[in-house]
Every structure is written in structure tokens, then in C-alpha cells.
Amino acid sequence: MIREYVQSSNIASIGYDASTETLEVEFLTGSVYQYYGISEELYCGLMNADSKGRYLDAYIKKGGFNYSKIG
């Protein structure tokens, strides 16, 4: 998945595959996670958020979406 580098204090890059509703997040630590069932609306919200880390935590991590660590 192609990821786009972002300005964030804890996220390095973010990618999204609309066909599978998969969000991929690379953290500055080097860890990469995929979150499943993420709507395009949530992805756009994340990309436009002032704080991507806070948005990810509030709407995706605490949203109960399935995820896996891939790297």
C-alpha cells in the first residue's frame, strides 16, 4: 500500500485502500498497523485533522475496529 508522509508528532505516514476499507498507519517508532472496515469518510477526517494522533485514538483505536500489526 502506498502511504503518504504526514506532519505528526507520532505518525510518519498513512495509506488507505478504499476497495478493502483498509487504513495503514506507520508510526515514528517504525511500527506499521492496518485497521479494517475504515470508511473513506473516517480516512478523510484523519488526513484533515489538526492532530492526526488524537483523531486516530478517538475515532479509530477507540472505535473498536479490527487491526493487526504488520511491521
Secondary structure, 3 states (H helix, E strand, C coil): CCEEECCCCCEEEEEEECCCCEEEEEECCCCEEEEECCCHHHHHHHHHCCCHHHHHHHHHHCCCCCEEECC
